[in-house]
Amino acid sequence: MSSGDFYSTAKMEQNLKNRKISATKSKVEWLKIQWLLHQKSTPFCIHYKYSNNEDLLFDSFNIEKRRSVQAFENIELNTLYPKGHNIDNKKKEGPSRVNSFHTSCSS
């Protein structure tokens, strides 16, 4: 992957609001959510469940700001690291340099 494959989402985040209340006016318990569903047909709506049971219905919340700044289709994303992103030499060499366990496991 090159540096051009990573984009900043800062411009998109200006149109979003972190909601704490669902569409049914109940509190969204973020740590209990087990299933998130996002559909392209409703870009500002997030559906969720507190269970992995397929028979239960999804609840949802809207993440669009009251006064949206700009439509997602018109937003041009900037590259996240236009000059590249440096990788530390220790990371590049991998865990085998730091820990002898990894070298003994390699075949």
N, C-alpha and C positions, 0 to 999 in steps of 0.2 A: 504494500500500500504506500502511496506517496502522500505528501503533505496536502495535495489538492483533493484528496478523498475525504478530508475532514472539514466540516462546516460549522460555523458558530450559529447557535440558535438564539442569540441575544435579541435580534430583531423580532423573531416570532414570539418570544417570551413577553414582549411588551403588550401583546394582545391577549394574554392569558391571565386568569385570576385563580389563585389557589383557593378552591371552595372547601368549606367545612360543613356545609349543609347540602343534603341531597335534594333531588326534585320533589321528593315526598316530604320535605321539611324535617327529615330526621338527621341527626348528627352523623357525619361520615367518620367511622373509626378506621383510620388508615392502617394501623398495625394489624387489624383483624382481616383485612381484605385478602382473599385467596385467589380471586379470578378477576382480571381486568380485561375489558373488551373495548377496543376502539375501532370504529368503522369509518371508512372514507366518506360515506354518504352523510355522516353527521360529524364533521371535524371538531366541533367544540363540545361534544358530549362524550363523557366517559361512562361506560357501564361497568358495574362491579357486582361481585357476590362475596359473601363472607364464608362460602362453602364451595367445594368442588362438585357438589351434587348437580347434575345436569337438569334435574327436574325442577329446581328452584328458579324463580324468575330473577332477572337482573334488576338492580336499582341503578340509578344514574345521577350524575351531576353535570352541570354546565360550567365550563371553564372560560367562557368568553367574557370579556369585560363588558360592562354596561354600554360604554361608548368605545366600540372597537376602533383602533387606530388605523388599521389597514388590513385588507383581505389577504389571507395566506397565499393565494395564487399570485399576488402582485409583489410579494416580498422577495428581494434578491439576497441570498445568503452570502456572507463573506466567508472566505476560507479561515479556518480556525488558526492554523499555523502557516501564514504565508511564506515565512522564511525557513520553514522546516521546524522540526522539534528534535532537539538533541537528546540522545540516549546516553546515559552514563556508561562508561567503559565496563564497570563491574556488572551492570545489567546485561550488557552486550555479550560478555564472556559467559554468562549463565551461572546457574547455581553450582555447577561442578567445581568451579574455582573456590567457592566459599566452603563447601561441604563435601568431604570425601565420600559420604554415603552415596551421592549421585553418580560418582565415577564408578563405584563398585557395582551399581545396578545396570549400567549400560552394557549392551551385548555387542 
